[in-house]
Amino acid sequence: MPHDIREPMDDLANPNPNRNPRPESATYAVIGAGLTGASAAWRLAQSGAEVIVLERDVPASAQGSSHGSARIFRYAYPDPFYAGLVVQAKLGWDELEAASGRRLITPSGSLDFGAVRDPLGLAQVLAETGVDHEMLGRAEAQARWPQLHFDTEVLWHPGAGVIDAERSVETMLELAQAAGAEVRLGWEAATVRRAATGYLVTSATGQTVHAEQVIVAAGGWLPALLDGLDLPAGFLDALPQFEVRQENAFHFPYRDARHQGETPPGATTSWPTFIYKGEDIQAYSLPGGRDADFRGQKIAEYNAGRVIPSARAQDGVIDASNRARVIGFVERFTPGMAPEPYAEATCLFTNVPRDDMIIDRAEGITVVSPCSGQGAKFAPLLGELVLDLVAGSGRAAERFRAAGQRFAAAA
């Protein structure tokens, strides 16, 4: 069995003076140890490069977007490009699970319904992409999933699942460390400035690390860090506007006791994940895993949280009006759940226009933001895209380089 990542993490937080001193320079410095930073570190270290990961808190921090055990893995996208990207990402998940011996995605299948969600359009994309799926009428779906209520026809694709985000971060960092990467905890990057060669990354407490290139994977903390990055002004101007939201997530208990309890290894979840988009509300739901003591479903209204300047401004306070809206959704669409949340928490979404991902660079600084609440499913692939970009090809990440293209055209 792989060793518990908490052991090397603890060593990094409390270094042994008798150990060899850690290097203060590397080819790549990765800022952030969430899903994106951990993936970049894994793939870069796997390539043989020297890598230092700089994390302001701990891996998969509760102050970021990669904490907890419940994120949706799904193929259904209206854009064939993104649906195909999920197919590529699944190969990385398979590699990650095989390398670690851990199950990181629990199969659940997923349902898509609601007039705005357009299940038939999604089904056409899955057909083009070669993803297994099934279209169901309302009555047929109701008979199969009596714990839910449907107001349109329904798309079912059985290949979806629930990602254990926190365990995935730990696993990728373990593999990165096994390949030689260093991980620094409690190391909050404040500035990235050009040096005689490469860049000098300085922490909020004055510590420094030198790197030939820097990958910034700071999630919701990115807007607060941008001014501290030594990026050309034209590139900064060309970046899309980042919008950070403090979202609200709620856990509702299953009425049927048979749906409670931890899912046995190798088994599927007792409930599917689902995405509903209607005229009045857009919501997503998934089995809560450890986040919900395995006895309920996690539900949130999509992009309904308040906008904040960056993760630095989050306060963890639940929006009472949003709670009421989500309870109303549960009462209408999920008769298999009791409409009283037994747990709730805030989380962060970082959005950009058109819900695209950003993987872009200027000179030796790469900015990575898999935005709009969609990045988790692509986690192993994100590191491949970063490696492709920083190694000089950039072909794989061309779709995500709008800022770099505009900057280059203007230069």
BELUR-V643466 format. One line per field, one symbol per residue. phi: phi as a letter, one per 40 degrees, with the letter a starting at -180 (. if undefined). Layout:
phi->???
This chain:
phi->.ccccccccccccbccccccccccaacbbbchbcdccccccccccccgccbbcbbcbbdfdccbbbcgbbbcbabcbccddcccccdccccccccccccbgbcbbccagabbahcccfdccccccccccgccaacbcdccccccbccbbbbacbcbbcccabccccccddcccdccccchcbbbbgbccbabbcbdbgbbcbccbgcbbbacbbbbbcfccddccdcccccddccdccccccbbbccbbbbbcccccccchcccdgccccbccabbbbccababaadcfddbffbabcbaccfbcccbcadcccbgccccccdcccdcccccbbccbccbcbaaacabbbbbdgfccbbaabfbbbbbaccggbcdccdccdccccddccchcgcccddbbdccccccccc
